[in-house]
């Protein structure tokens, strides 16, 4: 069961003017499930993306990067679940392009205006014919208020659909930000998330949108890990239609910070939802690292803790075996770390002080924190003013079962 995560309510997901979403059941891998999502983007909108750094990146990632080259426009997204179209070589690229061409014919745009995305099993041929056959139904379903159904259509091992929405006021105009994401395993993004799509009806130049996207990604989808595995298909897309009439020209514009914060809030909620729904997760864990010299070294320490199977299994067992956390801090890669300055907190409980067990620490206090479904690990390095916050989950028996049986 996901950790304190409920399915999104359709009425709480606000339509974004200039974005229409349609869903189809195409039988990509299994019959009678939503598995194709078509998104139509109004002319004049700006679209930016960040993608996996995995060198075995999937065919749709290669094409989406190409189609999003500076100067190009994007008029549509097509997303399928059930098949990742990764590790498929030239044939995978050909089939992905066939889907783009079919979408272009369906919506009346160029094939290079279409961004394809896939998620599912790796190294299996993409059933492009099934996806193409499902496009008419997806087109017929296009609606601006279809975000909840869209979130369901991109799920794989997810147990709960993931979506979030916000409204803010900029220059007297109501601006909407709504997004969806999928992911539950193979989560340690080296760019963004498994699949994430966020849209706003504010407008901004392409270059500003790209910069904003990277900033938001680093604070959200680049700050999560379930298992330390970076997927071949990770993609995070940000769309700005301008349909609200609010336009942000540059970072100094009065509404920039308001819009950035709204997009960040939606993205963080989506990223945290992935962790709450991590495969087999029973604990949602926040890792805060403070007092570093740089944000990057704080992230190193945070990910060392969050990736450790020994740490994660201890959390699953509710066992305050906290020496495992100290060990992870020690091998995080800070060569000049003075361990005599390090403090470690579990929740509000000071576990280790000045590099060793706090004399006042009692096992029952740590035990009480470990029983909770949501736990904060706080590390204070006491060597600077930088900080970073990451989110992870525990490793349970079910994680092994889900991944052992993924293809069966």
ABEGO torsion letter per residue (X at the ends): XBBGBBBBBAAABBBBBGBBBBBBBAGAABBGBBABBBBBBBBGBBBBBBBBABAABBAAAAAAAAAABBGBBBABBBBBBGBAGBGAEAAAAAAAAAAAAAAAAAAGBBAAABBBBBBEBBGBBBBAAAAAAAAAAAAAABBAAAAAAAAAAABBABABBBBBBBBBBBGGBBBBBBBBBBEABGBBBAABBABBBBBBABBBBAAAAAAAAAAAAAABAAABBAAGBBBAABBBBBBBAGAAGBBBABAABAAAAAAAAAAAAAAAAAAAAAAAABBGBABBBBBBBBGBABAAAAAAAAAAAAABAAAAAAAAAGBBBAAAAAAAAAAAGBAABBAAABBBBBEABBABBGGBBBAABBAAAAAAAAABABBBBBBBAGAEABBBBBBBBBBBAAAAAAAAAAAX
